[in-house]
Amino acid sequence: MQAVISQRIEQIRQWLVNNQLDALLIPHEDEYLGEYIPAHNERLLWATGFTGSAGMAVITRDKAAVFVDGRYVVQVRKQVPGDVFEYRHLIEEPPVQWAQDNLAAGSKVAIDARLHSGAWLTRTTESLAGALELVCIEQNPIEMLWHDRPAATLSNAKLMGLDFVGQSSADKRSEIAAKLTNLKAEAALLTQVDSIAWLLNVRGSDVPSLPVLLSTAIIHADASVDFYIDPARLPEEFASHVGDGVRIHQPDALETGLQALSGKQVLIDPATSNAWAGQTLHAAGANLIEAADPCLLPKAQKNSTEMAGMKACHIRDGVAVSKYLAWVDAQVAAGNLLDEGTLSDKLWQFRIQDTSCTDVSFDTISAAGSNAAMCHYNHLNQPEPSVLEMDNVYLVDSGGQYPDGTTDITRTIAIGQPGDEVKHTFTLVLKGHIALASARFPKGTTGSQLDALARQHLWANGFDYDHGTGHGVGHFLSVHEGPQRIAKNYNPTALLPGMVLSNEPGYYRADAFGIRIENLELIVEVETQGDMTVMGFESLTRAPIDRRLIDLSLLNDVELAWLNNYHHTVFTVISPSLEGDDLAWLAQATAPLKR
């Protein structure tokens, strides 16, 4: 593979020379700027061999560097040849800064404007003023050189009925059109594939883990939509499904469609739309209104049908996870210390006993022992998966995609008899989890205002974790859905009833162990004796939290009552679907803890 990568870089360098350019930026993203990249758009992988989910490469005529964040510093050295690439940190030494340090002033750096957001291009152009020149190329050299590029997986659209989604596409389009009118916009460009799936009540399987169709749309202030997708992918019933006013165009007609907006007020989200789209609209003479994708907030606020579906799929998912946890315990008791890959595969087998489960919602994190200390560990990126380690923990973070909802759950499991330090930190994480799950907060509260609740007990003991506490979750859509978030970093989005967020504090000790406890939470209004509306969380996830890892002396009475009540609920809703050894295991795993 090293020779192949080296040859590809030489071909890119020859392209640079032929086109009088000095460097090429290769981001991980594709033109949809989503979290998940289909195989035919893995340009960074083609050029470097790196399989991670975030990164960038810079190729100059005589140097090359690959940039990854802290999750991938070990992996990148195993996958990317060191005699071709320098290894750099994506955050500490940004790619554009490296290019500036390694290129002469005035050098021309090629970028594919389809693969960068409008906001990135504006910000980067300003930062490089007078130092380097960014040149937007019309054709990406990787697409010319990638002779064995896989064909795109273009699935047929699945129509989502009202029994699943609860609101017609026509009603959703009217709601978004009213937003456009308020903003004095005549149209909005929609490039986020999950926004389009939500708006038109369609799903697909074009992208791993994300049930969407690769497509683009323009919604107008009269609630009509121009939908850019191959019409052969749409079933005959599509027109009656969406109602009047949805016009279908081939994907390659998008440029013409954008040019037709000449002179109009067009909303575009610079954070989520690629720079090429903004450039095309600007060149056509459209007046751009930069604002957030208008589908984000209504998509995040689940309606009553979506909420009911999320609750239902979490019960079925909890059955699968509980069967799996019972099976893991039985394997350990029998002396079978299985490897992370076998464990991950077995969890998927339990999930698909429910035939409605269509996919995982992300690559399962199956991490034994010290591997659990890497919070985004992936056993598939290792030379070989590790096996369970006695007297330590096993961390499994996984989720499923169901037509009535999306799940995401992390459980940390005792393997043998972990030591007191593991139990101490596990209990501190649990206390933070309970504090957030029990929070009450008024209208206007943001996730960044709640984040410290989950960290307070870790902080008090000199510990912390280096990731957010909670991300939004979609309804049979993206497992990482904005705009809401719970994290240290400021997020201006107020939390609203119907939003779903994860609650996942953790603790990670390098080369030793890792702990995370994650449930999904639904925001609901809570009755109080006060004079204002107050909100709180309702846990959706239905699977036991490992009682063997809890230091009871660290829990107060309120926390103990929360845990016992949670486990009582888990047993009540899951037990009817279990029998035999699985049912006996659940009874023991959810039995009330007593001092």
Buried (B, 14 or more C-beta within 10 A) or exposed (E): EEEEBBEBBEBBBEBBEEBEBBBBBBBBBBBBBBBBBBEBBBBBBBBBBBBBBBBBBBBBBEBBBBBBBBBBEBBBBEBBBEEBBBBBEBEEBBBBBBBBEBBEEEBBBBBBBBBBBBBBBBBBEEEBEEBBBBBBBEEBBBEEBBEEBEEEBBBEBBBBEEEBBBBBBBEBBEBBBEBBEEBEBBBBBBBBBBBBBBBBBBBBBBBBBBBBBBBBBBBBBBBBBBBBBBEEBBEEEBEEBBBEBBEBBEEEEBEEBBBBBEEBBBBBBBBBBBBBBBBBBBEBEBBBBBBBBBBBBBBBBBBEBBBBBBBBBBBBBBBBBBBBBBBBBEBBEEEEBBBBBBBBEBBBEBBBEBEEBBBBBBBBBBBBBBBBBBBBBBBEBBEEBBBBBEEBBBBBBBBBBBBBBBBBBBBBBBBBEBEEEBBBBBBBBBBBBBBBBEBEBEEEBBBBBBBBBBBBBBEEEEBEBEBBBBBBBBBBBBBBBBBBBBBBEEBEBBBBBBBBBBBBBBBBBEEBBBBBBBBBBBBEEBEEEEEEEBBBBBBBBBBBBBBBBBBEEBBEEEBBEBBBEBBEEBBEBBBEBBEEEBBEBBEEBBBEEEE
